[in-house]
Amino acid sequence: MSNPFVRIVEPLDPKQPLKKFFNLTKLEDVRYARLPFSIRILLEAAIRNCDEFLVKKEDVENILNWKVMQHKNVEVPFKPARVILQDFTGVPAVVDFAAMRDAVKKLGGDPEKINPICPADLVIDHSIQVDFNRQPDSLQKNQDLEFERNKERFEFLKWGSQAFKNLRIIPPGSGIIHQVNLEYLARVVMDQDGYYYPDSVVGTDSHTTMIDGLGVLGWGVGGIEAEAVMLGQPISMVLPEVVGYKLIGNPQPLVTSTDIVLTITKHLRQVGVVGKFVEFFGPGVAQLSIADRATIANMCPEYGATAAYFPVDDISIGYLIQTGRNKEKVMCTKRYLEAVGMLRDFKSSSQDPDFTQVVELDLCTVVPCCSGPKRPQDKVAVSDMQKDFETCLGAKQGFKGFQIAPDRHNSIVKFNFEGRDFELAHGSVVIAAITSCTNTSNPSVMLGAGLLAKKAVEAGLTVKPYIKTSLSPGSGVVTYYLRESGVMHYLSQLGFDVVGYGCMTCIGNSGPLPESVVEAITQGDLVAVGVLSGNRNFEGRVHPNTRANYLASPPLVIAYAIAGTIRIDFEKEPLGINASGKKIFLKDIWPTRNEIQAVERQFVIPGMFKEVYEKIETVNKAWNALDAPSDKLYTWNPKSTYIKSPPFFDGLTLALQTPKTIEDAYVLLSFGDSVTTDHISPAGNIARNSPAARYLTSRGLTPREFNSYGSRRGNDAVMARGTFANIRLVNKFIDKQGPQTIHFPSGEILDVFDAAERYKQAGHPLIVLAGKEYGAGSSRDWAAKGPFLLGVKAVLAESYERIHRSNLVGMGVIPLQYLPGEDAGTLGLTGRERYTIIIPEKLKPQMNVQIKLNTGKAFHAIMRFDTDVELTYFHNGGILNYMIRKMAS
């Protein structure tokens, strides 16, 4: 063994000498015991993989010396134990793998070298939509329609599972990626190739961090970066600062885990944790179940951290047993963690490590709350919801404003639905969805919602029939315990039938609203409301007709559905009046924590998890019946509008091309702050008047067959046309929202794709100007691939979301950042100039480069290639080109 740390290898159990581990306590280095637990996992991976090539002894020393090196922008490699993908990001990854095999073959290499080396699981959860609800057979109808729309994609994924080693597919209808990971896929400790080591994972979904709640270090990466990890490459990352988040006290009886995470999200946004790890500690952690911790860790991207880690403790071990894991393996997991000093006792401060900074939250100060109307960090106490919404109505257009004229605040529009007359107003709830792994993984809030529904029905309350209600659990276990506990019947009576097992409303797969509702909203220009138990509520994401969207706990979703409006003070106003004329208040039907816990103890049992997950890969009959080709090279169908060989590797040679200065680039778009990946690469419906719709129509499809952007991520022709196609896009060149820009040579206002095509045909390079947090939101590789295909050579922004910057690097697009204190305003940039970006021959990480304008002005910006590895990718034209050259040479 060439590993220089072989001296600390020993068997965990002397009776099993072939089962070994790297005993980090045998380093006999006092610094180890002071490291944050999350950093210990990075250290173990570096020591175990140390080969003096990809991982060096110097890297190990830098991690051990974290207390000093955390501030020095030092780069370290990390090889995760696993990769996890969902189908929206997984399809393009498998497409890239198939295209890479073709490229390697063309360059004279062995195409079967392109194969996952690191184990990967792909969970199909992003394709199903809420097309049907409030019907006994809604679930079956939605699943049938899912297969009808996505059969070609599913056949392709099934081909991938057979063609590539180390790639497991979890079929549609099984659950949501992060909940399946929590309840089934996660090991906590790996037992592989004769070694025990900590489980760790990167995923092509930003909410991969949910698994941090179980003590498995994980975070989201770009699809492009995940592909490199699957091919055996380490992630190159800057050694992070670690913010210690101390929890003390006990939550109040009416507070849910959702309220806690929304409070933490707002708090950590204010603290500023972008690019950092957050590690939770303190006696308050011991008051939280694993489901509570997972809820908090799930929303890590919303507070901006890289990871939100809860070290493993006895509650974690108990959860593994509760969810049906093998008891012998669980006990082995505990022995290993004790041996390497990674088992935590949150009640004892003696284990508290060093942190970069410590912030504190007293759980007893948390109150019931929601977040919105446009961002997950904009927390609003439930007691303030009515007042806050009414303030937002008249406020200037922005994150907390809709700019509705004062004389229209009380506008009412009458409409007819199924033969009955109703009224809509600003604040009327039209979507109420119990959705997302954030909350459906948590039995306490799901059973709380069920018990509230039971009491509501028994009190004679109902939900108006035009409100689009839905329940989309993250796994079959949820349906199991809701049914066994007797509350499913009551949820159904209020319209919360199971409509599917997938992300659904949380990612914008909310399906259509009734036509009469849409007409009423449009007629009155109403700010209609969606209430969902999800993790994201960016404008235009949930549904085009809900301009206000609030994140809330599942019980509150039901409460607002019953009320029918967000403009209610639950303390003073009743939820409704029953048939006997009695006023029913929320406090009359809200279940106590003791009620919920009693039901949870009785009905959430290991047998449920075993029964559901033993058959997870074979239970879907439609999946089993799919016929997939068995060839190792994929046979591309030129007629397909779902799967297409991408042009990324066209003309690729083994020889490197020297990066050139970008000369006289036009600005394609000019943005303000918080432009999300939803704005850049929409995942919702394809608008009928969009470039993507025109392309699909030209291929013979009808609007009913368009499906969503997310479902067509395997086709670059659709995705390039869908780039910057969000109807809520705010481009400074245009005086209204919409996916358009100015083509400066002609002065015409065009759809973004059409303008980019004109520039490309004339040979003009393009750049994008942006403000703070460019690329926030879901980790979508098409938010980098799309601009690349439009001809965007660089983005100049005030700051970047971590994963999106990495994705831009992976595609060879230069992420430029204004110098501190500078922005487009201070530099007097209008975006109508032409930009020449000087690329020196010798590049260094985070170096300053000069930008010259055709006006004669010049300034400098930071080239955000943060590591030498990222520069290597840039020299290769992107990470995939680098891997192809490596495999073909």
Protein Blocks (a to p, Z undefined) as FASTA:
>chain_A
ZZfklmmgccfblklmmlccddfklnopaklmmpcfklmmmmmmmmmmogolmpcfklmm
mmmmmmmmmmnopacddddfbdcddfklmmmmmmmmmmmmmmmmmnopafklpccfbdcd
dddfklpccfbghifklmmmmmmmmmmmmmmmmmmmmmmmmmpghiacddehkbcfklmm
mmmmpnoiaceehiacddddddfbfklmmmmmnopacddddfklmmmmmnopacdddddd
ddddddedjddfkbcfklmmmmmmmmmmmnopghiacddedjklmmpcfklmmmmmmmmm
mnopabdcddddfklmmmmmmnopafklmmmmmmmmmmnopaccfkbmklpccdfbdcdd
dfklpccddedjkbfklccdfklmmmmmmmmmmmccdfkbghiafklmmgccdddeehia
cdddehiafbdcdehjklmmpmklmmmmmmmmmmmmmnopacdfklccddddfbfklmmm
mmmnopmmmmmmnopacfbdcfklmnopnopadfklmmmmmmnopacddddfbfbfcehk
lpmklmbccdddfklmmmmmmnopabbcfklpcfbdcfkopacdfklmmccfklmmmmmm
mmmcfklmmmmmmmmmmmpmklmmpccdfbfbdcddfkbckbccdfklgoiafbdcdddd
dehiacfbdcdehiafklmmccbdcdfkbmklmmmmmnopafklnopmklmmmpmklmmm
mgopafkbccfkbcbecjddddfknopacdfklmmmmmmmnopacdddddehihiajddf
klmmmmmmnopabdcdfbdcfklmmmmmmnopacddddehiafklnopghlaccdddddf
bdcehiacddddfkopacddddfbfbfklmmmmmnopaklmmmmmmmZZ
